[in-house]
Amino acid sequence: MSRIAGVPIVFAVLLVAGCGSSSEKKSEPGNAEKECGPALPAMAGSPTVPPKFPTPASVTYTGESKAGPSTIVKGYRNGELADAFDSYKSAFDSAGYSVTHDEKEADDAEVNFEGGKSTGQVKMIQLCKDRTSLAITIRPQ
């Protein structure tokens, strides 16, 4: 009987401990409020992208890799996520590419595209106050 009486106490302690940790997370600044550290250097040369692939202003490419037939271009854009999101959407439109899907949340966004004999996605993450990271996946059609 004493074991059964102790179960509610243990449960209450775990519940309080769990609540304490979530309130600590709420007090931490979001990525958009953090100061940016040093940026990665620009890659040597230009990335391998499809014809007329748009590069909005303030974008720096930092590297490129292959994943099967896909090319993944990494980089960042100076400025906030909302600006990067809007810049890519309008740049694709101006370059004759189609935006097939887009989604924007508080700290990340995606713009899916089709054009230049390819499809893919620009994944954007607000890393800090004045910089948005970019991961561009390009797949041949």
N, C-alpha and C positions, 0 to 999 in steps of 0.2 A: 504494500500500500504506500510506503514511503517513496518508492520509485515513481509511482503514478503521480503523486503530489508534486514531485520535482519537475515533471515534464512541462507544465505551464510556465514555470519560472525560467527554465532553459529556453523555451520558445520566446518568452518576453525579452530575454537578454539578447537573443539573436535578432529579433525584430528591431530592437532599439539600435543595435550595432549596425544593421543594414540601413536604417534610416539616417544614421549619422554619416555614413560614407556618401550617400547620395546628395546630402546637403552640402558636403565639401565639394563635390563635383560642380554643383550649381554656382559656387562662389569663384571657381576658376574662370579666367577670361577666355572668351571664345577666340578662335583663330583670327577673326577679323579685328580683334583688339590687341593682339600680340605684336610687338615690334619685330621687324624682319632682321635676320642676321645677314651675313654676306651672301650674295647670290653666286650660284655656280657660274663658271666662265662659259662663254659661248663656244660651241663646237667649231672645230676647224672645218671650213668649207660649208656647203649647204646640204640639208637633208634631201634624201631621195623622196620626192613627192610627185603626184600626178601633174599633168599639164594644167596650167592656170590655177594651181592650188593656192588659195588665198592665205596670206600672212598679214593679219591686222597689225597696225602700228603698235609699238612697244613690246613686240614678241621677240624673245631670244631663244634660239634652239640650243640645247646643251648636249644632245646626243641622239643616237639612232641605233636600233637593233632590229634583228629579224626574229620572227616567231612563225616558223613555217613559211607560207607565202605572204604573210602580213609583215608590214614595216611598222615599227613603233618609234615615233619621234617624241622625245622628251624636251621640255623647255619650260618657260614661264613667261608671264606677261606682267609688266609693271601695272599696278592699279588693282582695283577691287574686282571681285567675282562678277558682279552685275555688269560691269563695263566689258569684261572679257567675253561674257556670254552674248551680250548684244553685239559686240564687235564681230564675233565669229558668225553669228546668224546673218548679219547684213553683208559680211565679206563673202560668204558662200553664195548668197543671193546675187551679189554684184558680179561674181566670177562665173555665173551660169550653172552652179551646182544646186542641187535640191536639198533642202533640209527635210529629212524624212521623219525625224522625231527630235524633240528637245524637252529638257526638264531642268528646272533650277530650284535648288533648295537653299537653305541658309549658308552652308559652307561648301557645297559642291554643285556642279551642273554638268550636263552632257548635251552635246549637239551631234546628232547622227546626220551623215551626209551621203550623197550619191552624185557622182560626176567624174569626169576625167578618166573614164573606164575603171572606176573604183568605187568602193563603199567604205564607210568607216565611222569613227566616232572621235570627237574631241572631248576628253574628260578633263574638267577643270576643278581644282580644289583650292579654296582660299587658305593658304598656309599661314599668312600673317597679314598685318594691316595693309601693306602696299604691294603685295605680290600674290599672283595666282599661278599655281603650277599647272602644267599642261602635259597630257599624255595623249598623243594623236595616233590612233590605230588606223592604218590604211590597208585595205584588202583589195586585191585585183578582182575584177568581175569576170 
